[in-house]
Amino acid sequence: MALMLLLGLGWWAQTFVWAQADAPRELWVDIQSLGGTCSDDLTREQVSSSQPWCTLGITGDKVQPGDTVYVRAGEYTQAQRCPG
């Protein structure tokens, strides 16, 4: 009984940590830095409306299912290939 309880608690803790690590985020792209200085060197966790990415291309590698990407007005001219 105690072993089953410990295994159950271990599964719950692992599930909770996993859910927290992959929680949906609001991500921003702002080529003109209207909301704040942009940088494509930012991690997914660092991006905000006041610290946006500069290009749309960076989102392809960093966006996770459930994330929302906001793109501020501007002229984005880089080429982007979509999988599929």
C-alpha positions as CSV (number, residue, x, y, z in Angstrom):
1,M,0.0,0.0,0.0
2,A,2.8,2.4,0.9
3,L,4.7,1.7,-2.3
4,M,1.6,2.3,-4.4
5,L,1.1,5.6,-2.6
6,L,4.7,6.7,-3.2
7,L,4.5,5.7,-6.9
8,G,1.2,7.6,-7.2
9,L,2.7,10.7,-5.6
10,G,5.8,10.5,-7.8
11,W,3.6,10.4,-10.9
12,W,1.5,13.3,-9.7
13,A,4.7,15.4,-9.0
14,Q,6.1,14.6,-12.4
15,T,2.9,15.5,-14.1
16,F,2.6,18.8,-12.2
17,V,6.2,19.8,-13.1
18,W,5.7,18.9,-16.7
19,A,2.5,20.9,-16.9
20,Q,4.2,23.9,-15.4
21,A,7.2,23.7,-17.7
22,D,5.1,23.7,-20.9
23,A,2.4,26.1,-19.8
24,P,1.1,28.2,-22.8
25,R,2.7,31.6,-23.1
26,E,2.0,34.9,-24.8
27,L,4.9,35.6,-27.2
28,W,5.6,38.9,-29.0
29,V,7.3,39.8,-32.3
30,D,8.0,43.5,-32.8
31,I,10.5,44.4,-35.7
32,Q,10.2,48.1,-35.0
33,S,10.8,47.8,-31.2
34,L,7.6,49.8,-30.5
35,G,6.9,48.1,-27.2
36,G,10.5,47.6,-26.1
37,T,13.9,46.7,-27.6
38,C,13.6,43.5,-29.6
39,S,16.1,40.6,-29.7
40,D,16.1,37.2,-31.3
41,D,18.5,36.0,-28.7
42,L,15.7,35.9,-26.0
43,T,14.5,32.5,-24.8
44,R,10.8,31.7,-24.9
45,E,10.6,32.4,-21.2
46,Q,12.1,35.9,-21.6
47,V,9.8,37.2,-24.4
48,S,7.2,39.7,-23.4
49,S,5.5,42.7,-24.9
50,S,8.3,44.9,-23.5
51,Q,11.0,42.4,-24.6
52,P,9.9,40.9,-28.0
53,W,11.6,38.9,-30.7
54,C,12.5,40.9,-33.8
55,T,11.7,38.4,-36.6
56,L,8.9,35.9,-37.4
57,G,11.5,33.2,-38.3
58,I,12.5,32.8,-34.7
59,T,9.0,31.7,-33.7
60,G,9.2,28.5,-35.8
61,D,11.7,26.9,-33.4
62,K,10.5,28.3,-30.1
63,V,6.6,28.3,-30.2
64,Q,4.9,25.4,-28.3
65,P,1.4,24.1,-28.8
66,G,-1.0,26.4,-26.9
67,D,1.2,29.5,-27.2
68,T,-0.2,32.8,-28.6
69,V,2.1,34.9,-30.8
70,Y,1.3,38.6,-31.1
71,V,2.9,40.3,-34.1
72,R,3.1,44.1,-33.9
73,A,2.7,46.2,-37.1
74,G,5.7,46.4,-39.3
75,E,7.3,45.1,-42.5
76,Y,8.5,41.6,-42.0
77,T,10.5,40.7,-45.2
78,Q,12.4,37.5,-44.3
79,A,11.4,34.3,-46.1
80,Q,9.8,31.5,-44.0
81,R,9.2,27.9,-45.0
82,C,6.2,26.2,-43.4
83,P,6.4,22.5,-42.8
84,G,3.9,20.3,-44.6
